[in-house]
């Protein structure tokens, strides 16, 4: 009797071992079966912002390429950290993706004392979606017609000028701090909860300058309620081809871009990442998508995983320098 029990136990042990071995060899998902259900792209900011608008332009076309529905889920809060953390903890099966930005994968880990995800370790880069420069804007009442004028004004009135941002640690805050550092300007930072209230005070002359996105500034520029002094990227914007870059106009080497990239949770199988990269690149090459984004002042990028990985590494290094210099730190 005892021998029979031992024999049964041994057979069960062998069967369990075979199952475990087979499971270890089998990938969690196969590219040839992917996708077979709806995909979700998490936008880690509220609906209606630049990230959200770009994602909603790309998602339907990506759904066509993949043969499955692609939905957008907005999970805003904490500078994009809530949405990013949610995707970092999602199953690595290719069905939950993140539109990461210079905040989620650049400034946040430098600015916040604690962050609930690692921008490199917890994600797999898929593709760099878009890139767009910020614009240096001032109220029409400010006696500065170009970048050199603003620098001269700031240097002649140390500590008197004020600049706005979407909030402490935001990309346009750090972009302005980088500008001030390179231009040797001492100015006062005024943080706001988003672009709209900052723009209201800028137009009224309560702020002297600010960095803002192309898409959110264009309407005000066309209405004549703001003046744009320069493009913050190294290249001119196709939407404003006659406007010089800040680098051209008085501050060589200055560069602050807004970028969006598509990420998956760490551990997502490479065959699935390859499918997503290929299909998303096809979307970014679509004339319809290119034109829709270009109207917002946004350029499609694309390329391999290495392009996005390199962007993350360069942003992390770039912003760590200015954060240390200006002693910018936030508690979550």
VEXLUM-527345 format. One line per 3 residues: their letters; for each residue z, x, y of N, C-alpha, C, CB. Coordinates in steps of 0.1 Angstrom, whole numbers, plus 5000, padded with zeros to 4 digits. Glycine has a CB too. Example, Ala and Ser with C-alpha at 12.3 -4.5 7.8 and 13.67 -1.06 7.14 Angstrom:
// residues 2
AS = 5078/5132/4943/5078/5123/4955/5078/5132/4967/5090/5113/4955  5071/5128/4978/5071/5137/4989/5079/5129/5000/5057/5141/4994
***
This chain:
// residues 332
XXX = 5000/5008/4988/5000/5000/5000/5000/5009/5012/5012/4991/5000  5008/5019/5012/5009/5028/5024/4996/5035/5026/5021/5037/5022  4990/5039/5014/4977/5047/5015/4966/5038/5021/4973/5051/5001
XXX = 4966/5025/5017/4956/5016/5023/4958/5014/5038/4957/5002/5016  4971/5013/5042/4973/5012/5057/4969/5024/5064/4988/5009/5059  4971/5036/5059/4967/5048/5065/4952/5049/5066/4973/5060/5057
XXX = 4945/5044/5055/4931/5045/5054/4925/5036/5065/4926/5041/5040  4930/5024/5066/4926/5014/5077/4928/5020/5091/4933/5001/5075  4939/5026/5093/4942/5032/5106/4932/5043/5109/4957/5037/5106
XXX = 4929/5051/5099/4920/5062/5101/4906/5057/5104/4919/5071/5088  4901/5046/5097/4888/5040/5100/4888/5035/5114/4885/5029/5090  4898/5028/5118/4899/5023/5132/4899/5034/5142/4912/5014/5134
XXX = 4906/5045/5139/4906/5056/5148/4892/5062/5150/4915/5067/5143  4885/5064/5139/4871/5069/5139/4862/5060/5147/4866/5071/5125  4863/5046/5145/4855/5037/5152/4857/5037/5167/4857/5023/5147
XXX = 4870/5038/5170/4873/5039/5185/4868/5052/5191/4888/5039/5186  4868/5063/5183/4863/5076/5188/4848/5075/5191/4866/5087/5179  4841/5069/5181/4826/5067/5183/4823/5059/5195/4820/5061/5171
XXX = 4831/5048/5197/4828/5040/5209/4831/5047/5222/4837/5027/5208  4841/5055/5222/4845/5062/5234/4835/5073/5237/4859/5068/5233  4830/5079/5226/4820/5090/5228/4807/5084/5233/4818/5097/5214
XXX = 4803/5073/5227/4790/5067/5232/4792/5063/5247/4787/5055/5223  4803/5058/5250/4806/5053/5264/4805/5065/5274/4819/5046/5265  4810/5076/5269/4810/5088/5278/4796/5093/5280/4819/5099/5272
XXX = 4788/5092/5270/4774/5096/5271/4765/5087/5279/4768/5099/5258  4768/5074/5278/4760/5064/5285/4763/5064/5300/4762/5050/5279  4752/5064/5308/4755/5063/5323/4759/5050/5327/4742/5067/5330
XXX = 4767/5048/5338/4772/5035/5342/4761/5026/5345/4781/5037/5353  4749/5030/5349/4738/5022/5352/4725/5030/5351/4739/5016/5367  4714/5023/5347/4702/5030/5344/4692/5026/5355/4696/5027/5330
XXX = 4684/5036/5360/4675/5033/5371/4665/5023/5367/4668/5046/5374  4660/5023/5354/4650/5013/5350/4655/4999/5350/4645/5016/5336  4668/4997/5350/4674/4983/5351/4678/4980/5365/4686/4982/5342
XXX = 4677/4989/5374/4682/4987/5388/4671/4984/5398/4690/5000/5392  4673/4974/5407/4685/4965/5407/4682/4952/5400/4689/4963/5422  4693/4946/5395/4691/4933/5389/4700/4922/5395/4694/4934/5374
XXX = 4706/4925/5407/4714/4916/5414/4713/4919/5429/4728/4916/5409  4719/4910/5437/4719/4912/5451/4727/4924/5456/4725/4900/5458  4721/4931/5465/4727/4943/5471/4734/4939/5484/4717/4954/5474
XXX = 4745/4946/5487/4753/4943/5499/4754/4956/5507/4767/4938/5496  4749/4955/5520/4751/4967/5529/4762/4963/5539/4737/4970/5536  4772/4972/5539/4783/4970/5548/4780/4977/5561/4796/4975/5542
XXX = 4781/4969/5572/4780/4974/5586/4794/4975/5591/4771/4965/5595  4800/4987/5594/4814/4988/5597/4817/4985/5611/4819/5002/5594  4809/4976/5617/4812/4972/5631/4808/4957/5632/4803/4980/5641
XXX = 4812/4951/5643/4810/4937/5645/4795/4933/5646/4818/4932/5657  4792/4921/5644/4778/4916/5645/4773/4917/5659/4777/4902/5639  4761/4920/5661/4755/4920/5674/4753/4933/5680/4762/4911/5683
XXX = 4760/4943/5675/4759/4957/5681/4747/4964/5676/4772/4965/5677  4745/4976/5680/4733/4984/5677/4732/4986/5662/4733/4996/5684  4743/4990/5655/4742/4992/5641/4738/4980/5633/4756/4997/5636
XXX = 4744/4969/5637/4741/4956/5631/4727/4952/5632/4751/4945/5636  4722/4953/5645/4708/4949/5647/4698/4957/5639/4705/4950/5662  4700/4971/5639/4691/4979/5631/4692/4976/5616/4695/4994/5634
XXX = 4704/4974/5611/4706/4971/5597/4699/4958/5593/4721/4969/5593  4699/4948/5602/4692/4935/5600/4677/4936/5601/4698/4924/5609  4672/4946/5607/4658/4948/5607/4654/4955/5594/4654/4957/5619
XXX = 4662/4964/5589/4658/4971/5577/4661/4963/5564/4666/4984/5577  4671/4956/5564/4676/4949/5551/4665/4940/5545/4688/4941/5554  4658/4931/5552/4649/4922/5546/4637/4930/5539/4643/4913/5556
XXX = 4632/4940/5546/4621/4948/5541/4626/4956/5529/4616/4958/5552  4638/4961/5529/4644/4968/5517/4645/4959/5505/4658/4974/5520  4649/4946/5508/4649/4936/5497/4635/4934/5491/4654/4923/5503
XXX = 4625/4934/5499/4611/4932/5494/4608/4944/5485/4601/4931/5506  4611/4956/5490/4608/4968/5482/4615/4969/5469/4611/4981/5490  4628/4964/5469/4636/4965/5456/4634/4952/5447/4651/4966/5460
XXX = 4629/4942/5453/4627/4929/5445/4640/4922/5443/4621/4933/5432  4650/4924/5452/4662/4917/5452/4667/4914/5466/4673/4926/5444  4675/4904/5467/4681/4901/5481/4690/4912/5485/4688/4888/5481
XXX = 4690/4915/5498/4699/4925/5504/4706/4918/5516/4691/4938/5509  4719/4917/5515/4727/4910/5525/4735/4920/5533/4736/4899/5519  4738/4916/5546/4746/4924/5555/4760/4918/5555/4740/4925/5569
XXX = 4770/4926/5554/4784/4922/5556/4790/4930/5567/4792/4924/5543  4795/4924/5578/4801/4931/5589/4816/4932/5586/4799/4923/5602  4821/4944/5586/4836/4947/5584/4840/4957/5595/4839/4953/5570
XXX = 4842/4951/5607/4845/4960/5618/4860/4963/5619/4841/4953/5631  4863/4973/5627/4877/4977/5629/4880/4992/5628/4886/4969/5620  4888/4997/5637/4893/5011/5636/4881/5020/5637/4901/5013/5624
XXX = 4872/5018/5646/4861/5027/5648/4852/5029/5636/4866/5040/5652  4851/5018/5628/4843/5018/5616/4850/5022/5603/4831/5027/5618  4863/5026/5605/4870/5031/5593/4873/5021/5583/4883/5037/5598
XXX = 4875/5008/5587/4878/4998/5577/4866/4995/5567/4882/4985/5584  4854/4994/5573/4843/4992/5565/4839/5004/5556/4831/4988/5574  4840/5016/5562/4837/5028/5555/4847/5030/5543/4838/5040/5564
XXX = 4860/5027/5545/4869/5028/5534/4867/5018/5523/4884/5026/5540  4863/5006/5527/4860/4996/5517/4848/5000/5508/4856/4983/5524  4838/5006/5514/4827/5011/5505/4830/5023/5497/4814/5014/5515
XXX = 4839/5032/5503/4843/5043/5495/4851/5039/5482/4852/5052/5504  4857/5028/5483/4865/5023/5471/4857/5013/5462/4877/5016/5476  4845/5010/5466/4837/5001/5458/4831/5007/5446/4825/4996/5467
XXX = 4827/4999/5436/4822/5005/5423/4809/5013/5427/4818/4993/5413  4807/5024/5421/4796/5033/5423/4784/5029/5415/4799/5047/5421  4779/5016/5417/4768/5011/5409/4755/5008/5417/4773/4998/5403
XXX = 4755/5012/5430/4744/5010/5438/4742/4996/5445/4732/5012/5430  4752/4988/5443/4751/4974/5448/4760/4972/5461/4756/4964/5438  4768/4982/5465/4775/4982/5477/4772/4995/5485/4790/4980/5475
XXX = 4766/4993/5496/4762/5005/5504/4768/5004/5518/4746/5006/5505  4767/5015/5525/4773/5016/5539/4762/5021/5549/4785/5025/5539  4762/5015/5560/4755/5021/5571/4765/5029/5579/4748/5010/5581
XXX = 4765/5042/5576/4774/5051/5583/4768/5056/5596/4777/5063/5574  4777/5061/5605/4772/5065/5618/4779/5078/5622/4776/5054/5629  4777/5082/5635/4783/5094/5640/4798/5092/5641/4777/5098/5653
XXX = 4803/5080/5641/4817/5077/5642/4823/5078/5628/4820/5063/5648  4817/5071/5618/4823/5070/5605/4822/5084/5598/4816/5060/5596  4811/5091/5601/4809/5104/5594/4808/5116/5604/4796/5103/5586
XXX = 4815/5115/5615/4815/5126/5624/4827/5127/5632/4803/5125/5634  4830/5117/5641/4841/5118/5650/4854/5113/5645/4838/5110/5663  4854/5103/5636/4867/5097/5631/4876/5107/5625/4864/5086/5622
XXX = 4870/5115/5616/4879/5125/5608/4884/5136/5617/4871/5131/5597  4878/5138/5629/4883/5148/5639/4893/5142/5648/4871/5153/5646  4891/5129/5652/4899/5123/5662/4912/5116/5657/4891/5112/5669
XXX = 4911/5109/5645/4923/5102/5640/4932/5112/5632/4918/5091/5631  4945/5110/5634/4955/5118/5627/4954/5116/5612/4969/5115/5633  4951/5103/5609/4950/5100/5594/4938/5091/5593/4963/5092/5589
XXX = 4931/5094/5582/4919/5086/5579/4919/5083/5564/4906/5094/5583  4915/5071/5560/4917/5066/5547/4905/5069/5537/4919/5051/5547  4896/5078/5542/4885/5082/5533/4880/5096/5538/4873/5072/5534
XXX = 4873/5102/5529/4867/5115/5532/4852/5113/5534/4870/5126/5521  4847/5117/5546/4833/5114/5549/4823/5122/5540/4830/5117/5563  4828/5132/5534/4819/5140/5525/4822/5137/5511/4821/5155/5528
XXX = 4834/5138/5507/4838/5137/5493/4836/5123/5487/4853/5141/5491  4838/5113/5495/4839/5099/5490/4825/5092/5491/4849/5091/5498  4815/5099/5495/4802/5092/5497/4790/5101/5491/4799/5089/5511
XXX = 4780/5094/5487/4767/5101/5484/4757/5097/5495/4762/5096/5470  4751/5107/5502/4741/5104/5512/4729/5099/5505/4738/5116/5521  4723/5089/5511/4710/5084/5506/4698/5087/5515/4710/5068/5504
XXX = 4699/5083/5527/4688/5086/5537/4693/5084/5551/4675/5077/5534  4688/5093/5560/4690/5092/5574/4681/5081/5579/4688/5105/5582  4686/5070/5584/4678/5058/5588/4672/5060/5602/4686/5046/5588
XXX = 4680/5062/5612/4675/5062/5626/4682/5072/5634/4676/5048/5632  4676/5075/5646/4682/5084/5655/4678/5079/5669/4678/5099/5653  4688/5080/5678/4685/5075/5692/4695/5082/5701/4687/5060/5693
XXX = 4690/5087/5713/4698/5094/5722/4706/5084/5731/4690/5103/5731  4718/5089/5736/4725/5081/5746/4718/5084/5759/4740/5085/5747  4721/5076/5769/4716/5078/5783/4727/5080/5792/4707/5065/5787
XXX = 4726/5089/5802/4736/5091/5812/4732/5082/5823/4735/5107/5817  4742/5072/5826/4739/5062/5836/4750/5062/5847/4738/5048/5829  4746/5058/5859/4755/5058/5870/4752/5045/5878/4753/5070/5880
XXX = 4761/5040/5887/4758/5029/5895/4748/5033/5906/4771/5023/5901  4740/5024/5911/4731/5027/5922/4738/5033/5935/4722/5015/5926  4750/5029/5936/4758/5033/5948/4762/5048/5948/4770/5025/5950
XXX = 4762/5054/5936/4766/5068/5935/4756/5077/5941/4769/5072/5920  4760/5087/5950/4750/5096/5956/4746/5107/5947/4756/5102/5969  4740/5103/5936/4735/5113/5926/4722/5107/5921/4745/5116/5914
XXX = 4711/5114/5924/4698/5109/5920/4693/5116/5907/4687/5112/5930  4700/5126/5902/4696/5133/5890/4708/5140/5884/4684/5143/5893  4706/5147/5873/4717/5153/5866/4723/5164/5874/4712/5159/5852
XXX = 4715/5172/5880/4720/5183/5889/4729/5178/5900/4709/5191/5894  4725/5167/5906/4733/5161/5917/4747/5157/5911/4726/5148/5922  4747/5150/5900/4760/5146/5894/4769/5158/5891/4758/5138/5881
XXX = 4763/5168/5885/4771/5180/5882/4777/5186/5895/4762/5191/5875  4768/5187/5905/4773/5193/5918/4784/5184/5924/4761/5194/5928  4782/5171/5923/4792/5162/5929/4805/5163/5921/4787/5147/5928
XXX = 4805/5164/5908/4817/5166/5900/4824/5179/5903/4814/5164/5886  4816/5189/5904/4822/5202/5907/4829/5203/5921/4812/5213/5905  4823/5195/5930/4828/5196/5944/4840/5187/5946/4817/5191/5954
XXX = 4842/5177/5936/4854/5168/5937/4861/5168/5924/4849/5154/5940  4867/5179/5920/4874/5180/5907/4885/5170/5906/4880/5194/5905  4885/5163/5894/4895/5153/5892/4894/5139/5899/4909/5158/5895
XXX = 4883/5138/5907/4881/5125/5914/4871/5116/5907/4876/5129/5928  4862/5121/5900/4852/5111/5894/4858/5106/5881/4839/5119/5891  4853/5094/5877/4858/5087/5865/4846/5083/5857/4866/5075/5868
XXX = 4848/5084/5843/4837/5080/5834/4843/5071/5824/4831/5093/5827  4835/5061/5819/4839/5051/5810/4834/5054/5796/4835/5037/5814  4840/5047/5786/4836/5048/5772/4839/5035/5765/4843/5060/5765
XXX = 4834/5034/5752/4837/5023/5744/4851/5023/5738/4827/5021/5733  4858/5034/5741/4872/5036/5735/4874/5051/5732/4874/5028/5723  4887/5055/5732/4890/5069/5730/4885/5073/5716/4905/5071/5731
XXX = 4878/5084/5716/4873/5089/5703/4859/5084/5699/4882/5086/5692  4854/5075/5707/4840/5069/5704/4830/5080/5707/4838/5057/5713  4818/5078/5703/4807/5088/5704/4804/5090/5719/4794/5083/5697
XXX = 4804/5079/5727/4801/5081/5741/4813/5087/5749/4796/5068/5748  4825/5086/5744/4836/5093/5750/4834/5108/5747/4850/5088/5744  4832/5112/5734/4831/5126/5731/4818/5132/5737/4831/5128/5716
XXX = 4808/5124/5738/4795/5129/5744/4798/5132/5759/4784/5118/5743  4806/5124/5766/4809/5126/5780/4818/5138/5781/4816/5114/5786  4827/5140/5772/4836/5152/5772/4828/5165/5770/4847/5150/5762
XXX = 4818/5164/5761/4810/5175/5759/4802/5179/5772/4800/5173/5747  4797/5168/5778/4789/5170/5791/4798/5176/5801/4784/5156/5796  4810/5171/5803/4820/5177/5813/4823/5191/5810/4833/5168/5813
XXX = 4825/5194/5797/4828/5208/5793/4817/5217/5796/4832/5209/5778  4805/5214/5793/4793/5222/5795/4790/5223/5810/4781/5217/5788  4793/5212/5818/4790/5212/5832/4801/5218/5840/4786/5198/5836
XXX = 4812/5220/5834/4825/5225/5841/4829/5215/5851/4822/5239/5848  4830/5202/5847/4835/5191/5855/4848/5186/5850/4824/5179/5855  4857/5184/5859/4870/5177/5856/4869/5163/5861/4882/5185/5863
XXX = 4870/5153/5852/4868/5139/5855/4878/5131/5847/4854/5134/5853  4881/5119/5851/4890/5110/5844/4884/5100/5835/4898/5102/5855  4889/5100/5822/4884/5091/5812/4890/5077/5813/4886/5097/5798
XXX = 4882/5067/5813/4887/5053/5813/4881/5046/5801/4882/5045/5826  4889/5044/5790/4885/5038/5778/4884/5022/5779/4893/5042/5766  4874/5016/5773/4873/5002/5773/4871/4997/5758/4860/4997/5781
XXX = 4872/4984/5756/4870/4979/5743/4855/4974/5742/4879/4967/5740  4846/4984/5741/4832/4981/5739/4824/4984/5752/4831/4967/5735  4811/4982/5750/4801/4985/5761/4802/4976/5772/4788/4986/5755
XXX = 4803/4963/5770/4801/4952/5780/4811/4954/5792/4803/4939/5774  4824/4955/5789/4834/4956/5800/4832/4969/5808/4848/4955/5795  4828/4980/5801/4826/4993/5807/4814/4992/5817/4824/5004/5797
XXX = 4804/4985/5812/4792/4984/5820/4794/4975/5832/4780/4977/5812  4803/4965/5831/4806/4956/5842/4813/4965/5853/4816/4945/5838  4822/4973/5850/4829/4982/5860/4820/4993/5865/4842/4988/5854
XXX = 4811/4998/5857/4801/5008/5862/4792/5001/5873/4793/5013/5850  4787/4990/5870/4778/4983/5879/4785/4980/5892/4772/4970/5873  4798/4977/5891/4806/4974/5903/4810/4986/5911/4818/4966/5900
XXX = 4808/4998/5905/4811/5010/5912/4825/5015/5909/4809/5009/5926  4832/5008/5900/4846/5013/5897/4846/5025/5887/4854/5001/5891  4834/5027/5881/4832/5039/5873/4821/5047/5880/4829/5036/5858
XXX = 4821/5060/5878/4811/5069/5884/4799/5072/5875/4817/5081/5889  4802/5073/5862/4792/5075/5852/4796/5072/5838/4787/5090/5853  4787/5071/5829/4790/5067/5816/4777/5071/5807/4793/5052/5814
XXX = 4780/5073/5794/4769/5074/5784/4768/5061/5777/4771/5086/5775  4756/5056/5775/4754/5043/5768/4741/5044/5760/4753/5032/5779  4740/5035/5751/4728/5034/5742/4716/5029/5749/4731/5026/5730
XXX = 4704/5033/5744/4692/5029/5751/4690/5014/5750/4680/5036/5743  4693/5008/5739/4691/4994/5737/4700/4985/5747/4693/4989/5723  4712/4990/5749/4721/4982/5757/4719/4985/5772/4735/4985/5754
XXX = 4713/4996/5775/4711/5000/5789/4697/4995/5795/4711/5015/5791  4688/4992/5787/4674/4989/5792/4674/4977/5801/4665/4987/5780  4680/4966/5797/4680/4954/5805/4686/4957/5819/4688/4943/5798
XXX = 4697/4964/5820/4703/4967/5833/4694/4976/5841/4717/4974/5830  4688/4986/5834/4678/4995/5841/4667/4987/5847/4673/5005/5832  4661/4978/5840/4650/4970/5844/4654/4960/5856/4644/4962/5833
XXX = 4667/4956/5855/4672/4947/5866/4676/4955/5879/4684/4939/5861  4676/4968/5878/4680/4977/5889/4695/4977/5892/4673/4972/5901  4703/4973/5882/4718/4974/5884/4724/4987/5880/4724/4962/5877
XXX = 4716/4995/5874/4721/5009/5870/4710/5019/5873/4726/5010/5855  4714/5031/5874/4704/5042/5875/4706/5051/5863/4706/5050/5889  4695/5055/5857/4696/5064/5845/4692/5078/5850/4686/5060/5834
XXX = 4701/5088/5848/4698/5102/5852/4691/5110/5842/4711/5108/5856  4694/5108/5829/4688/5116/5819/4690/5111/5805/4693/5130/5820  4682/5116/5796/4683/5113/5782/4692/5124/5775/4669/5112/5775
XXX = 4701/5119/5767/4711/5129/5761/4706/5136/5749/4723/5121/5757  4694/5133/5744/4689/5140/5732/4681/5152/5737/4680/5131/5724  4676/5160/5727/4668/5172/5730/4654/5168/5733/4669/5182/5719
XXX = 4650/5156/5729/4636/5151/5732/4637/5138/5741/4629/5148/5719  4626/5136/5748/4626/5124/5756/4624/5112/5748/4614/5125/5766  4629/5101/5753/4628/5088/5746/4614/5082/5748/4639/5078/5751
XXX = 4608/5077/5737/4595/5071/5738/4595/5058/5746/4589/5068/5724  4607/5052/5748/4608/5040/5756/4608/5044/5771/4621/5033/5752  4613/5056/5774/4614/5061/5788/4608/5074/5789/4629/5061/5793
XXX = 4595/5075/5786/4588/5088/5785/4588/5097/5798/4574/5087/5781  4590/5091/5809/4590/5098/5822/4604/5103/5826/4585/5090/5833  4614/5099/5818/4628/5103/5821/4631/5116/5815/4638/5092/5817
XXX = 4635/5126/5822/4638/5139/5816/4651/5139/5808/4639/5150/5827  4652/5148/5798/4664/5150/5791/4674/5157/5800/4662/5158/5778  4687/5155/5796/4698/5162/5804/4696/5177/5802/4712/5158/5798
XXX = 4691/5181/5791/4689/5196/5789/4678/5201/5798/4685/5198/5774  4668/5193/5800/4657/5197/5810/4662/5197/5824/4645/5188/5808  4670/5187/5827/4674/5184/5841/4686/5191/5847/4676/5169/5842
XXX = 4691/5200/5839/4702/5208/5846/4713/5213/5836/4708/5199/5855  4713/5209/5823/4723/5213/5814/4717/5217/5801/4734/5202/5812  4711/5229/5800/4703/5233/5788/4712/5233/5776/4698/5247/5790
XXX = 4706/5227/5765/4712/5226/5752/4721/5214/5750/4720/5238/5750  4722/5206/5760/4731/5194/5758/4724/5184/5749/4734/5187/5772  4731/5178/5739/4725/5169/5729/4736/5160/5723/4718/5177/5718
XXX = 4734/5147/5726/4743/5137/5719/4735/5126/5715/4754/5133/5729  4734/5124/5702/4725/5114/5696/4734/5103/5689/4715/5120/5686  4729/5091/5688/4734/5081/5680/4725/5080/5667/4735/5067/5687
XXX = 4732/5081/5656/4724/5080/5643/4730/5071/5633/4722/5094/5638  4722/5065/5625/4726/5057/5614/4721/5062/5601/4722/5042/5616  4730/5062/5590/4725/5067/5577/4730/5058/5566/4731/5081/5575
XXX = 4723/5057/5555/4727/5049/5544/4734/5057/5534/4714/5042/5538  4746/5052/5530/4754/5059/5520/4758/5050/5509/4767/5064/5527  4761/5056/5497/4767/5049/5486/4780/5056/5482/4757/5050/5474
XXX = 4788/5048/5475/4801/5054/5470/4799/5067/5462/4810/5044/5463  4808/5076/5462/4807/5088/5454/4807/5084/5439/4819/5098/5457  4799/5091/5431/4798/5088/5417/4786/5079/5414/4810/5081/5413
XXX = 4779/5074/5424/4767/5066/5421/4757/5074/5414/4761/5060/5435  4751/5070/5403/4742/5078/5395/4730/5083/5403/4737/5070/5383  4726/5095/5401/4714/5100/5409/4701/5092/5407/4712/5114/5404
XXX = 4698/5087/5395/4686/5079/5394/4686/5067/5403/4684/5074/5379  4698/5061/5405/4699/5050/5414/4697/5054/5429/4712/5042/5412  4704/5065/5432/4703/5071/5446/4688/5074/5449/4712/5083/5447
XXX = 4681/5080/5439/4667/5083/5440/4658/5071/5443/4662/5091/5428  4661/5060/5436/4654/5047/5438/4657/5042/5453/4658/5037/5428  4669/5043/5457/4673/5038/5470/4666/5047/5481/4688/5038/5472
XXX = 4666/5060/5479/4660/5069/5488/4645/5066/5490/4662/5083/5484  4638/5064/5478/4624/5062/5478/4620/5049/5485/4619/5062/5464  4628/5038/5481/4625/5025/5487/4628/5024/5502/4632/5014/5479
XXX = 4639/5031/5506/4643/5030/5520/4633/5038/5528/4657/5035/5522  4628/5049/5523/4618/5057/5530/4605/5049/5532/4615/5070/5523  4602/5041/5522/4590/5032/5523/4592/5022/5535/4587/5025/5510
XXX = 4605/5017/5536/4608/5007/5546/4607/5014/5560/4622/5002/5544  4612/5026/5561/4612/5033/5574/4597/5037/5578/4620/5045/5573  4588/5037/5569/4575/5041/5572/4567/5028/5576/4568/5047/5560
XXX = 4572/5017/5574/4565/5004/5577/4563/5003/5592/4574/4992/5572  4550/5001/5596/4548/4999/5610/4556/4988/5617/4533/4996/5612  4558/4977/5609/4565/4966/5615/4580/4970/5618/4565/4954/5605
XXX = 4586/4977/5609/4600/4982/5611/4600/4992/5622/4606/4987/5598  4591/5001/5622/4591/5011/5632/4590/5005/5646/4579/5021/5630  4581/4995/5648/4579/4989/5661/4591/4981/5665/4567/4980/5660
XXX = 4597/4974/5656/4609/4966/5659/4621/4975/5664/4614/4958/5647  4622/4986/5657/4633/4996/5661/4629/5003/5674/4636/5006/5650  4617/5006/5676/4613/5014/5688/4615/5005/5700/4598/5017/5687
XXX = 4614/4992/5699/4617/4984/5711/4631/4984/5715/4613/4969/5707  4640/4989/5706/4654/4991/5709/4657/5005/5713/4662/4987/5697  4646/5013/5714/4648/5027/5718/4653/5036/5706/4658/5029/5729
XXX = 4650/5031/5694/4655/5038/5682/4643/5043/5674/4664/5028/5673  4644/5055/5669/4633/5061/5661/4638/5062/5646/4630/5075/5666  4628/5058/5637/4631/5060/5623/4630/5075/5619/4621/5051/5614
XXX = 4638/5079/5609/4639/5093/5605/4634/5094/5591/4653/5099/5607  4642/5090/5581/4639/5092/5567/4641/5106/5562/4624/5087/5565  4634/5109/5550/4636/5122/5544/4644/5121/5532/4641/5132/5554
XXX = 4648/5133/5527/4656/5134/5515/4671/5133/5518/4653/5147/5508  4678/5133/5507/4693/5132/5508/4698/5144/5516/4700/5132/5494  4692/5155/5515/4697/5167/5522/4696/5166/5537/4689/5179/5518
XXX = 4687/5158/5542/4686/5156/5557/4699/5149/5562/4673/5147/5560  4703/5138/5555/4715/5131/5559/4727/5140/5557/4716/5118/5552  4728/5147/5546/4739/5155/5543/4741/5166/5554/4738/5162/5529
XXX = 4730/5172/5558/4730/5182/5569/4735/5176/5582/4717/5188/5570  4730/5164/5585/4734/5157/5597/4750/5155/5597/4727/5144/5599  4755/5151/5586/4770/5148/5585/4777/5162/5588/4774/5143/5572
XXX = 4773/5172/5581/4780/5185/5583/4779/5190/5597/4774/5195/5573  4768/5189/5603/4766/5194/5617/4774/5186/5627/4751/5194/5621  4775/5172/5625/4783/5164/5633/4798/5167/5632/4780/5149/5631
XXX = 4803/5168/5620/4817/5171/5618/4821/5184/5625/4820/5173/5603  4812/5194/5624/4815/5207/5630/4814/5206/5646/4806/5218/5625  4804/5199/5650/4802/5198/5665/4813/5192/5672/4789/5190/5667
XXX = 4818/5180/5667/4828/5173/5674/4842/5178/5672/4828/5158/5669  4844/5186/5661/4857/5192/5659/4860/5202/5671/4858/5200/5646  4850/5209/5676/4852/5218/5687/4856/5211/5700/4839/5226/5689
XXX = 4850/5201/5704/4853/5194/5716/4866/5187/5715/4842/5184/5720  4869/5181/5703/4882/5174/5701/4894/5184/5703/4882/5168/5687  4892/5196/5697/4903/5206/5699/4904/5210/5713/4900/5219/5690
XXX = 4893/5213/5720/4893/5217/5734/4900/5207/5743/4879/5220/5739  4897/5194/5741/4902/5184/5749/4915/5177/5744/4892/5173/5751  4920/5182/5733/4932/5177/5727/4932/5162/5725/4945/5181/5735
XXX = 4921/5157/5719/4919/5143/5717/4925/5139/5703/4904/5138/5718  4934/5130/5702/4940/5127/5689/4945/5112/5690/4952/5136/5686  4943/5105/5679/4947/5091/5678/4955/5089/5666/4935/5082/5679
XX = 4965/5080/5667/4972/5076/5655/4966/5062/5651/4988/5074/5659  4965/5061/5638/4959/5049/5633/4969/5037/5634/4955/5051/5618
***
